[in-house]
Amino acid sequence: MRTFIEISNFMEIGYSQNANTRYVDTAQQQNNEVAQNRGGEKLNIDKMMQYMDTHAQNKPQHMCARACSNGLDQLGLTGRTHTGHARDMGAILMELGAVPLVTPHQYYTPKKGDFVVFDANFPHLDGHVAAFDGRHWVSDFHQNSMSPYKTNSPNYTIYRFPGQ
């Protein structure tokens, strides 16, 4: 079960198409909290993305969860970073301090270090996970767009570490 925060006194991102519900960037904390690694240092998103870009292939290798987990390892976070299925990465990202964005997707602008986690569906039973390097989405390969799927694209959630 995913928990989303909807609070009107944070930085406003946009409106939903129904009623006047405001959605906000939950990674923009009231105290401008910044995620830190186990050494108390600010997360080095550049280091993570450089690692992921360097190790990404040109074509899918069906190892996106491992590739993103290895990238997360570069941040020096305390906690579990690895899972067998991409669809499970959302829980891991939240355990590590990332928060799901509730921004309606038409208003979403990716930031370096954002993660997207696609749910499982048929025929994509493991789901998919990728991170944004500031220009492109990267997983185990360099993607042409946020979604690697040509058809039957499942639902997805965007995650961001506070202070990014």
N, C-alpha and C positions, 0 to 999 in steps of 0.2 A: 504494500500500500504506500503510495507516495503522498507526501505532505507538501502542500504549496502554501505560500504566504501571500496574502492579499491585504495590503495595508496602504491607506491613502496618503500617509505622511512621508513616505519614501519618495525617491525620485520617480516621477510619473513617466511612463513610457508611451502609453496609448490607451485606447478605449476598446472594449469588446464591441462586437456588432450588435449585441442585444443589451438594451437598457443603457445605463450610465456607469456601468462597473468599470472602475479604474484598475489597471494592471500595472505593476511596478517591477523594477529590477530588484529582486530580493538580495542580490549580491552587493547592493549599495546599502550597507548597514547604517543605522542611525549614528553610530560612533565612528564611522569610517574604519571599522575593524579590518585588519589586514591579516590574511592567512599566513601562518608562519610554519617553518619546518621544525624538526626536533631540536635544532640548534638555536631556535628563537629568531632566525633570519627570515626576511621576507622571501616568499617563494620566487624562485628564479624561473619564470615561465619561458624566457628566452632559451635557457639551457635545455629545458624539457623539449621545446619545439625543435631546437637544433638537432637534438638526439633523434627525435622522431623523423624529421626530414632526411637526415643522413641514412637512417636505416630503412626507410620506406622504399618499396619497389615500384616499378612502373605499372604492374598489373596486380590484381587481388591475389593474395596468398592464402586467404581464409584463416588468417591469424590476427585479426584486428584487436581482439581482447588482449592478447599477449603483447602486441606492439604498443597499445595505449598503456598497459600496465607497466611495461618497461620504461616508457616515457615518464609516467608518474613516479617511478623509482628515482628518477633524476632530481626530483624536488626535495628528497630527503625527508619525506613525511613519515611520521610514526603511524603504523597501522597496516592493515592488509591492503595490498594494491592489486593482487592477482585473483583472477576468477577464470573458470573454464569457458564461460559463455558471455558474449558481449551484452546480451540482454540484462545481465546482472550487474553491469558496471555502474548503474545509477546509484545503487545502495552503497557501493564502495566509494564512489565520489562523495556522497553525502557523509559517510563515516570519516572521510579525510578533510571535510570542511567545506566542500563545494555545495552550492545551493541551486535548486532548480529554478529556472526563470519562468515566470508566468506571463511573460509578454506575448500577446497574440503574434503569431508567426509573421504576419504581414508587416509588423512594426519592428521585428527583430533585426538588429545589426550585429554581426559577429565581432567578437574581440579576441585578440590573441590569447590562447589558453582556454577558450570555451570548448566544452565537450558536447557532442550530440550522442545520445543513446537511443537506438531504434529498438522498439519492442520486437518480439518474435512473432512471426505469422507464417502461414504457408505460402511459399516454400522456404522462407528464411527463418528456420527454426531456432537459430542461435542469436538472431538479432544482429546488430552492427553498432560499432562505436568508432568515433573519430574525434580529432581535435583540430581546432583552427589555428594555423600558424601565422596569421596576420594577412595572408594572401589566399591560401587554399586550405581545404580540409584534407587531413592526413590521418591515415590509420596504418595498416600494413602496406599501403600503397598510396600514391599521390592521386587524390580523387579530383574529378572534374567539377563536382558540385557537392553540396552538403549530403545529398542522398546518393548512394552508390547504385540504387535500384532503378532499373528501367521500367519495371511494372510492379504492381502490388506493393508499393512502398508502405511499410507499416507506420504506426504512430511513433512519435519520437519526443524526447525531452532534452532541453538544453540545460547544461550545468555550468556554473561559473564560480571560481574561487573569489571570496571577498577581497576587495581592494584591487582587483584586476581591471 
